[in-house]
Amino acid sequence: MIYRSKAPLRIGLAGGGTDVSPYCDLYGGAILNATISLYAYASIELLNEPVIIIESIDRNQKAVYDKTNVLTIDGEFDLAKGAYNRISKEVGGLPSGFRLVTNVDAPAGSGLGSSSTLMVAIIGAFAEWMRLPLGEYDVAHKAYEIERIDLAMAGGKQDQYAAAFGGFNYMEFYENNRVIVNPLRIKQKFLYELENNIVLYYTAKSRLSSTIIEAQSKNVTDKNAASIEAMHQLKEQSRMMKEALLKGEIDKIGAILDYGFKYKKQMAQGISNSNLDSIYDAAIASGATGGKISGAGGGGFMMFYCPGNTRYGVQNALQAFGGTCQSFRFTEQGLFTWSV
Protein backbone atom coordinates (compact mmCIF):
# COMPACT_ATOMS: atom_id res chain seq x y z
CA MET A 1 0.00 0.00 0.00
CA ILE A 2 1.21 3.52 -0.82
CA TYR A 3 -0.19 6.64 0.82
CA ARG A 4 0.29 9.88 -1.09
CA SER A 5 -0.24 13.61 -0.67
CA LYS A 6 0.37 16.86 -2.47
CA ALA A 7 0.18 20.43 -1.18
CA PRO A 8 0.49 23.68 -3.17
CA LEU A 9 3.19 26.31 -2.76
CA ARG A 10 2.07 29.91 -2.42
CA ILE A 11 2.88 33.45 -3.41
CA GLY A 12 2.40 36.16 -0.82
CA LEU A 13 0.59 39.18 -2.24
CA ALA A 14 0.50 41.46 0.80
CA GLY A 15 1.26 41.68 4.50
CA GLY A 16 4.32 39.42 4.46
CA GLY A 17 6.12 39.28 7.79
CA THR A 18 3.17 40.31 9.95
CA ASP A 19 2.49 36.61 10.69
CA VAL A 20 5.76 36.34 12.62
CA SER A 21 5.91 36.48 16.42
CA PRO A 22 6.16 38.63 18.43
CA TYR A 23 4.61 41.18 16.04
CA CYS A 24 1.38 39.26 15.46
CA ASP A 25 1.07 38.49 19.20
CA LEU A 26 1.33 42.17 20.13
CA TYR A 27 -0.45 43.91 17.27
CA GLY A 28 -2.21 41.25 15.21
CA GLY A 29 -1.05 40.37 11.71
CA ALA A 30 -2.79 40.11 8.36
CA ILE A 31 -1.63 38.52 5.11
CA LEU A 32 -3.14 37.90 1.71
CA ASN A 33 -1.70 34.98 -0.24
CA ALA A 34 -2.63 32.59 -3.04
CA THR A 35 -1.59 29.05 -3.88
CA ILE A 36 -0.08 28.23 -7.27
CA SER A 37 0.49 25.20 -9.47
CA LEU A 38 3.81 24.22 -7.90
CA TYR A 39 3.65 21.49 -5.28
CA ALA A 40 5.29 19.53 -2.52
CA TYR A 41 4.67 15.77 -2.70
CA ALA A 42 5.01 12.97 -0.16
CA SER A 43 4.52 9.22 -0.53
CA ILE A 44 4.71 6.56 2.18
CA GLU A 45 5.27 2.97 1.08
CA LEU A 46 4.88 0.31 3.77
CA LEU A 47 7.78 -2.14 4.23
CA ASN A 48 7.99 -5.63 5.69
CA GLU A 49 11.22 -4.88 7.56
CA PRO A 50 11.88 -2.68 10.63
CA VAL A 51 13.57 0.20 8.83
CA ILE A 52 12.68 3.78 7.94
CA ILE A 53 13.90 5.00 4.55
CA ILE A 54 13.67 8.71 3.78
CA GLU A 55 14.37 9.88 0.26
CA SER A 56 14.31 13.39 -1.25
CA ILE A 57 13.99 13.29 -5.04
CA ASP A 58 14.65 16.99 -5.68
CA ARG A 59 17.75 17.01 -3.47
CA ASN A 60 18.94 13.56 -4.60
CA GLN A 61 19.42 12.44 -0.99
CA LYS A 62 18.54 9.22 0.81
CA ALA A 63 19.03 7.81 4.30
CA VAL A 64 18.12 4.56 6.06
CA TYR A 65 17.39 4.31 9.80
CA ASP A 66 16.50 1.49 12.17
CA LYS A 67 12.84 1.73 13.11
CA THR A 68 12.44 3.51 16.42
CA ASN A 69 9.76 5.76 17.86
CA VAL A 70 12.10 8.77 17.89
CA LEU A 71 14.53 9.71 15.12
CA THR A 72 17.46 11.95 16.03
CA ILE A 73 17.21 15.55 14.82
CA ASP A 74 20.67 16.20 13.39
CA GLY A 75 20.27 18.43 10.35
CA GLU A 76 19.55 15.54 7.98
CA PHE A 77 15.91 15.18 6.87
CA ASP A 78 14.78 17.13 9.94
CA LEU A 79 11.37 18.06 8.51
CA ALA A 80 10.52 14.43 7.84
CA LYS A 81 11.95 13.30 11.17
CA GLY A 82 10.07 16.01 13.05
CA ALA A 83 6.78 14.98 11.47
CA TYR A 84 7.46 11.29 12.15
CA ASN A 85 8.43 11.91 15.78
CA ARG A 86 5.29 13.94 16.48
CA ILE A 87 2.90 11.51 14.74
CA SER A 88 4.58 8.49 16.32
CA LYS A 89 4.24 10.01 19.78
CA GLU A 90 0.59 10.93 19.28
CA VAL A 91 -0.50 7.52 17.99
CA GLY A 92 1.72 5.44 20.27
CA GLY A 93 4.12 4.26 17.58
CA LEU A 94 3.62 3.39 13.92
CA PRO A 95 2.88 -0.26 13.05
CA SER A 96 5.55 -0.97 10.43
CA GLY A 97 8.65 0.21 8.67
CA PHE A 98 8.17 2.45 5.66
CA ARG A 99 9.79 4.40 2.86
CA LEU A 100 8.99 8.13 2.76
CA VAL A 101 9.69 9.78 -0.60
CA THR A 102 9.36 13.55 -1.06
CA ASN A 103 9.68 15.95 -3.94
CA VAL A 104 9.20 19.74 -4.21
CA ASP A 105 8.69 21.72 -7.41
CA ALA A 106 10.72 24.69 -6.12
CA PRO A 107 14.12 24.80 -4.39
CA ALA A 108 14.56 25.42 -0.67
CA GLY A 109 15.01 29.11 0.07
CA SER A 110 12.83 30.08 -2.88
CA GLY A 111 10.42 32.26 -0.90
CA LEU A 112 7.38 30.23 -1.93
CA GLY A 113 6.97 28.49 1.43
CA SER A 114 8.52 25.24 0.25
CA SER A 115 9.68 23.95 3.66
CA SER A 116 6.34 24.44 5.40
CA THR A 117 4.43 23.14 2.40
CA LEU A 118 6.56 20.01 2.46
CA MET A 119 5.81 19.62 6.17
CA VAL A 120 2.08 19.85 5.42
CA ALA A 121 2.42 17.25 2.67
CA ILE A 122 4.34 14.86 4.94
CA ILE A 123 1.76 15.20 7.70
CA GLY A 124 -0.93 14.58 5.09
CA ALA A 125 0.67 11.32 3.99
CA PHE A 126 0.96 10.11 7.60
CA ALA A 127 -2.65 11.15 8.26
CA GLU A 128 -3.80 9.19 5.19
CA TRP A 129 -1.92 6.10 6.41
CA MET A 130 -3.10 6.29 10.02
CA ARG A 131 -6.60 7.58 9.16
CA LEU A 132 -6.12 10.60 11.40
CA PRO A 133 -9.19 12.88 11.50
CA LEU A 134 -7.36 16.15 10.75
CA GLY A 135 -9.04 19.16 9.18
CA GLU A 136 -7.23 22.05 7.47
CA TYR A 137 -6.74 24.02 10.68
CA ASP A 138 -5.49 20.88 12.47
CA VAL A 139 -2.90 20.05 9.80
CA ALA A 140 -1.66 23.64 9.54
CA HIS A 141 -1.35 24.08 13.30
CA LYS A 142 0.43 20.77 13.70
CA ALA A 143 2.87 21.68 10.93
CA TYR A 144 3.50 25.03 12.61
CA GLU A 145 4.14 23.43 16.01
CA ILE A 146 6.53 20.83 14.60
CA GLU A 147 8.57 23.45 12.75
CA ARG A 148 8.57 26.25 15.29
CA ILE A 149 8.48 24.32 18.58
CA ASP A 150 9.76 20.78 18.02
CA LEU A 151 12.46 21.79 15.50
CA ALA A 152 12.98 25.39 16.74
CA MET A 153 12.93 26.73 13.16
CA ALA A 154 12.36 30.49 12.87
CA GLY A 155 9.45 31.58 10.70
CA GLY A 156 5.87 32.71 10.47
CA LYS A 157 2.51 30.99 10.19
CA GLN A 158 1.11 31.76 6.75
CA ASP A 159 2.80 29.00 4.73
CA GLN A 160 1.28 26.10 6.64
CA TYR A 161 -2.24 27.51 6.38
CA ALA A 162 -1.90 28.38 2.69
CA ALA A 163 -0.75 24.82 1.90
CA ALA A 164 -3.54 23.23 3.94
CA PHE A 165 -6.40 25.42 2.67
CA GLY A 166 -5.39 26.37 -0.89
CA GLY A 167 -6.83 29.23 -2.93
CA PHE A 168 -6.85 32.98 -2.24
CA ASN A 169 -7.01 33.67 1.49
CA TYR A 170 -6.97 36.72 3.72
CA MET A 171 -5.42 35.46 6.95
CA GLU A 172 -5.46 37.06 10.38
CA PHE A 173 -2.94 36.19 13.09
CA TYR A 174 -3.32 36.88 16.80
CA GLU A 175 -1.73 35.99 20.13
CA ASN A 176 -1.76 32.42 21.45
CA ASN A 177 -1.30 31.16 17.86
CA ARG A 178 -4.88 32.01 16.93
CA VAL A 179 -5.34 32.10 13.17
CA ILE A 180 -8.44 32.95 11.13
CA VAL A 181 -8.45 32.00 7.43
CA ASN A 182 -10.89 33.98 5.29
CA PRO A 183 -11.25 32.47 1.78
CA LEU A 184 -11.87 35.14 -0.87
CA ARG A 185 -14.47 34.76 -3.61
CA ILE A 186 -12.87 36.55 -6.53
CA LYS A 187 -14.50 36.62 -9.96
CA GLN A 188 -12.82 34.31 -12.43
CA LYS A 189 -12.08 37.03 -14.98
CA PHE A 190 -10.21 39.02 -12.35
CA LEU A 191 -8.15 35.96 -11.43
CA TYR A 192 -7.30 35.32 -15.07
CA GLU A 193 -6.24 38.94 -15.53
CA LEU A 194 -4.08 38.83 -12.40
CA GLU A 195 -2.55 35.54 -13.50
CA ASN A 196 -1.81 36.99 -16.94
CA ASN A 197 -0.22 40.13 -15.54
CA ILE A 198 2.09 38.61 -12.90
CA VAL A 199 5.62 37.68 -13.86
CA LEU A 200 7.17 35.27 -11.37
CA TYR A 201 10.95 35.43 -11.58
CA TYR A 202 13.48 33.14 -9.89
CA THR A 203 16.67 35.03 -9.12
CA ALA A 204 18.70 31.77 -9.11
CA LYS A 205 19.88 32.65 -5.60
CA SER A 206 18.37 30.95 -2.57
CA ARG A 207 18.63 32.39 0.92
CA LEU A 208 18.35 31.32 4.55
CA SER A 209 15.06 32.88 5.61
CA SER A 210 15.59 32.17 9.32
CA THR A 211 18.37 34.76 9.58
CA ILE A 212 16.15 37.52 8.20
CA ILE A 213 13.16 36.44 10.28
CA GLU A 214 15.22 36.40 13.47
CA ALA A 215 16.38 39.95 12.75
CA GLN A 216 12.79 41.01 12.11
CA SER A 217 11.62 39.48 15.40
CA LYS A 218 14.46 41.14 17.29
CA ASN A 219 13.45 44.53 15.89
CA VAL A 220 10.00 44.09 17.42
CA THR A 221 11.40 42.88 20.73
CA ASP A 222 13.79 45.84 20.80
CA LYS A 223 10.91 48.22 19.98
CA ASN A 224 12.54 49.45 16.79
CA ALA A 225 9.99 52.12 15.84
CA ALA A 226 10.80 52.23 12.12
CA SER A 227 10.61 48.45 11.75
CA ILE A 228 7.34 48.19 13.66
CA GLU A 229 5.78 51.02 11.65
CA ALA A 230 6.82 49.24 8.45
CA MET A 231 4.97 46.13 9.66
CA HIS A 232 1.90 48.23 10.45
CA GLN A 233 1.96 49.53 6.88
CA LEU A 234 2.33 46.02 5.47
CA LYS A 235 -0.71 44.94 7.45
CA GLU A 236 -2.59 47.86 5.90
CA GLN A 237 -1.29 46.73 2.50
CA SER A 238 -3.05 43.37 2.94
CA ARG A 239 -6.37 45.19 3.49
CA MET A 240 -5.75 47.32 0.38
CA MET A 241 -4.95 44.20 -1.65
CA LYS A 242 -8.09 42.41 -0.48
CA GLU A 243 -10.29 45.35 -1.46
CA ALA A 244 -8.67 45.67 -4.91
CA LEU A 245 -9.11 41.96 -5.66
CA LEU A 246 -12.72 41.75 -4.49
CA LYS A 247 -13.69 44.90 -6.40
CA GLY A 248 -11.83 43.83 -9.52
CA GLU A 249 -9.54 46.87 -9.44
CA ILE A 250 -6.73 44.72 -10.75
CA ASP A 251 -4.55 47.47 -12.17
CA LYS A 252 -4.24 49.01 -8.70
CA ILE A 253 -2.30 45.93 -7.62
CA GLY A 254 1.03 47.10 -9.04
CA ALA A 255 0.96 50.27 -6.95
CA ILE A 256 -0.10 48.27 -3.87
CA LEU A 257 2.84 45.89 -4.39
CA ASP A 258 5.24 48.81 -4.82
CA TYR A 259 3.89 50.38 -1.62
CA GLY A 260 4.59 47.16 0.24
CA PHE A 261 8.04 46.68 -1.27
CA LYS A 262 9.21 50.04 0.08
CA TYR A 263 8.05 49.17 3.60
CA LYS A 264 9.19 45.53 3.44
CA LYS A 265 12.80 46.67 3.09
CA GLN A 266 12.49 48.65 6.32
CA MET A 267 11.56 45.61 8.43
CA ALA A 268 15.07 44.16 8.76
CA GLN A 269 18.51 44.11 7.22
CA GLY A 270 19.08 41.68 4.36
CA ILE A 271 15.56 41.70 2.90
CA SER A 272 16.86 43.33 -0.25
CA ASN A 273 20.31 44.00 -1.71
CA SER A 274 21.86 45.81 -4.65
CA ASN A 275 21.23 42.93 -7.06
CA LEU A 276 17.56 42.57 -6.10
CA ASP A 277 17.10 46.34 -6.27
CA SER A 278 18.62 46.34 -9.77
CA ILE A 279 16.24 43.58 -10.87
CA TYR A 280 13.31 45.51 -9.42
CA ASP A 281 14.35 48.76 -11.13
CA ALA A 282 14.79 47.00 -14.48
CA ALA A 283 11.31 45.51 -14.26
CA ILE A 284 9.78 48.90 -13.46
CA ALA A 285 11.68 50.55 -16.31
CA SER A 286 10.29 47.90 -18.68
CA GLY A 287 6.65 48.44 -17.77
CA ALA A 288 5.92 46.76 -14.43
CA THR A 289 4.02 48.99 -12.00
CA GLY A 290 5.15 47.22 -8.86
CA GLY A 291 6.53 44.03 -7.40
CA LYS A 292 7.96 42.31 -4.37
CA ILE A 293 10.42 39.77 -3.09
CA SER A 294 8.64 36.54 -2.24
CA GLY A 295 8.95 35.24 1.31
CA ALA A 296 11.34 36.66 3.87
CA GLY A 297 13.58 38.28 1.25
CA GLY A 298 17.26 38.13 0.41
CA GLY A 299 16.80 36.06 -2.76
CA GLY A 300 14.57 33.34 -4.14
CA PHE A 301 11.59 34.43 -6.24
CA MET A 302 10.45 37.93 -7.09
CA MET A 303 7.12 38.83 -8.65
CA PHE A 304 6.06 41.81 -10.74
CA TYR A 305 2.69 43.17 -11.81
CA CYS A 306 2.75 43.99 -15.53
CA PRO A 307 -0.43 45.65 -16.88
CA GLY A 308 -1.57 45.44 -20.48
CA ASN A 309 0.98 43.51 -22.51
CA THR A 310 4.05 44.77 -20.66
CA ARG A 311 4.90 41.30 -19.28
CA TYR A 312 6.82 40.48 -22.47
CA GLY A 313 9.11 43.49 -22.20
CA VAL A 314 9.65 42.80 -18.51
CA GLN A 315 10.55 39.16 -19.18
CA ASN A 316 13.05 40.24 -21.83
CA ALA A 317 14.66 42.75 -19.46
CA LEU A 318 14.99 40.17 -16.68
CA GLN A 319 16.99 37.81 -18.90
CA ALA A 320 20.07 39.98 -18.32
CA PHE A 321 20.18 39.01 -14.62
CA GLY A 322 20.71 35.27 -15.08
CA GLY A 323 17.48 34.03 -13.52
CA THR A 324 14.42 32.40 -15.07
CA CYS A 325 10.73 33.26 -15.37
CA GLN A 326 8.45 30.62 -13.87
CA SER A 327 5.07 29.84 -15.42
CA PHE A 328 2.24 29.09 -12.98
CA ARG A 329 -1.51 29.01 -12.51
CA PHE A 330 -3.53 29.90 -9.42
CA THR A 331 -5.06 26.88 -7.69
CA GLU A 332 -8.08 26.37 -5.44
CA GLN A 333 -7.25 22.96 -3.92
CA GLY A 334 -5.14 22.78 -0.77
CA LEU A 335 -3.65 19.61 0.72
CA PHE A 336 -4.96 16.47 -0.97
CA THR A 337 -4.26 12.91 0.14
CA TRP A 338 -5.05 9.48 -1.32
CA SER A 339 -3.91 5.85 -1.24
CA VAL A 340 -3.22 3.24 -3.94
N, C-alpha and C positions, 0 to 999 in steps of 0.2 A: 504494500500500500504506500502511496506517495501523497503527502499533504502539501498543497501549494498555496501561495498568496502573492498578491501584487498590490503595491500602494503607489500613488502618484507623487511625483515631486511637485514643488510649487514655485511660483514667482510671487514675491511680495510687492504689492502695488503702493502701499502707503503705511506709515506708522511703524516701520521697522525699528526694532530696538526697545520699543515701549512695553514689550512683553517680558523684559528681563528684570529680575529682582536686583536691587530693592526698589527700582523705580515703580513698577506696577503695584507693589505692595503699599507704597506710600501715596501714590497719586492716581493709580488706576491707569492701565494701558489700553490702547486700541489699535488694531491692525486690520488692514484689508488685504487679503491674498487670494490667489486662484491657482488651482492645480492644473498641470499641463501633461501632455502625452509623452512624458519621460517617467520611468518607473523604477522602483526597487522591487526585486523578486526574491522569494525564499521558497525552498522546497525541502521537505523532510521525508527521507526514505527510511523505513524501518529496517533494522538489521537483525540477524539471528546470532550475533556475537556481542559481548559486553564492551563495546567500544563506541566512542563518539568521534565522528569524522566531520570536520568543518572545512568547507571549501569555498573560496571566493573566486568566481569566474573572472570578474573584471580586474581583479588585482593579481590573478594567476598565483594564488597562495592556497596551501592546504596543510592541515595539521590533524594528527590522530591522537586521541586521548583515551586512557582507560575510563570506563564508565564509573562515575562517582556522582554523588548528589551535588557537589560543589566543585566547579572548575576554577583554577587559580587565575585571578586577574593580573596579567603581566605585560600588557601592551600588545598581545597577539590575539586577534579575534575577540577583543573585549566586549564589543556590542553583542555578539552572539553568546558569549559566555555569560554576560550580565543577564540577558533574557532567559537563558537556560537556568541559571542559578535561582532567579526569582520564581519562575514557573515551577521548577522542581521543588522548591521550598513550600510553595502554596498548595501543591497537589500531593505532597508527601512522597516525592520521587517518581520519576518516569519509568514506565514498565519495560522498556527495552533499549538497546543501543540503536543508534540512528546516524544517518548521514545528513547534514544540513548544508545545502548548496545555496549560495546567494549571488546575486548579480545586480548591478546598478547601472542605469543608462547614463549617468553623469559622474564625473570623478569626484572624489572627496575634496572638500575645500572649494566647491564650485559656487556656493552661495544659493543653491536651490534646495537646501534642507536635506541633502542626501543621507547623512548619518541618522537623523531622527526618522526619516522615511524608511530607511532600512530596518531600524529598530521596530517600527510599527509592522512592517512586513514579517519580520521574524516572529514577533508575538502572535501575529495572525496565523502563521503556519502552526505554531504550538497550540493555539486555541482550536484550530480545525482538528488537529490530532486528538487533543484531550477533551474535545467537545465542551470547551469553557464558554459559559454564557456571558460573553463580553460585548457590550454595545460600543458605539463610537467614543463616547466620553470615557468609558472604562479603559479601552485600549490606549487612547491618547494619554490619559493620566498615568497609566502603568508605564508606558514608554518614557514619559517625563521623569517619573520617580526612579526608574532604573538608570537613566542617563545622569540625572542631576544629583541623585542621592546615593544610589548603590555604586555608581562608577565615578562620582564626583567630577563630572564633565561640565564645564561652564557653558551656559547657553540660555536661550529663552524657552518659550512654550508654544509658539505658533506652529512650528513645523510638525509636531506630533498630531495636533488637531487638524491641520490641513490634510495630512496624509490619511487620517482616519475618516474624515467627513467627505473630502473631495468637493469640487465646485468652487464658486465664488463665495467667500464668507467674510463678514465683518465680525471680528472677534474682540471681546472685551476681557481684560485680565485684572484681577483684584487680589487683595491679600488672602492669605491662607490657601493659595493655589486655586482660587475660584475662577473658572473660565466659563464664559457664555459665548456660544457659537451661533451667529445669526446668518443663516443662508440668505443670499440675495437672489431675488427673481428679476433677472435682467433680460430684456427683450432680445431675441435671437439676432436680429439685425444689428443691434448695438455690439453684441459679442463678436459677430463676424467682422465688423468694422474695426473693433479694438484689436482683434487677432491679426487682421490684415496690416494694421498700422504699427504694430510693435516689432522691432528688430531685437532679437535676443542674440547677444554677442559674447562668445567665450574668449576671454583675454589670453588663454593658454597659460595662465599663471594661477595656481591654487594658493590658498593661504590658510593659516591656522586661526580659525575664528575665535577660539577660546582666549587668545591673547588680547584681541580687540574687545571682546565682551567683558573680560576681567577689568580692563581699563575703564570701560563705560560704567560698570558697577561701582568701581572705586570713586569715580567722579560724583556719583550720587551720594555715596556714603560720606565723602568729604565735603558735600554741599557745594560743589562747583556750580555757581549760579549760571554761567554761560551754557554749560553742558545740560543742566536740568531744563533751562528755558528752551534749548534746542529740542529736547524730548517732548516738552509741552507742545511745541509747534508741529512736531511730527505726529503727535496724537490728533491735533487739529487737522493735519493733512489727511488722515484716514477718514475723518468725517466729510471733508471736501470731496475726496475721491468717491465715497459712497454716494453722495448726492449727485455727482456728475454721471456716474454709471446708471443710477436708477432713473434719472431724467433723460438719459440719452445724449447728454452734452459731451460727446466723446472728444471733440477737439479741444476741450478745456484740460484734458488729461495731461498733455505735454507740459503746460504751465504748472499744473499741480505737482508733477514729478520734479520739475526744475526747482520749485519751491522747497520740496522735501530734500533734494540733493544738497542744497546750500546749507540746510540745517543739520542734515545727517553728518556732514564733515565736521561739525562743531561738537559732536557728542564725545569723541575720543580721538586720540592720536592714532594714525595708521589706517583710518577708514579709507582715505584716498591717498594718492601720491602723484608725482609729476607725470608718470606714464598714464595713469587712469584719467587724470585731468586733461591730458593731451587727446586721449581717445574721445572723451566727452566733448571737448571743444571742436574736434573734427566733425563729430556727428551733428552738432548744432550748426556749424558752418555749412553743412551739406543739406540741411533742411529739417532736421529733427527739432522739435520744439521743447524737448525736455527728456530727461532720462534719470537713471539711478544705477548704483552698484547693488547687485543682488546680495542678500544676506548681510553678514556683519561688515563686509567691506574688505579692502586690502587686495582684492583680486577676484578670481572666479568669473562669474557672468556679469555683464552689464546689459541693461535694456534701454531702448530709446523709443519714444513715440514719434512717428513719422507720418504727418497728415498728408492727404492727397496721394500722390504717387512718389513722394520723396524717399520712400524706403530704398529704392534702387540706387539713388545717388549716395545715400548714407552707407549702404552695404559696400559700394565701390570704394568709398573713402576709408572704410574700416579695414580694407584689405592691406593697407600699408603698415598696419600695426602687428601683423603676424598671427592674429587670432582667427576664429572661424565664426560664421553666423549659423545659428542653430534653428532649424525649422521646428515648429511645435503646433499643437492645437490645444485649446482649452478643453478640460474634461469635467464631467459631472460626478463620476463614480469615485468614491474613496476606496479604502481598503476592501479587497475582495478575496475570499478564500474558497478553496474547493479541494476535493480529493479524487484520486483516480486509482 
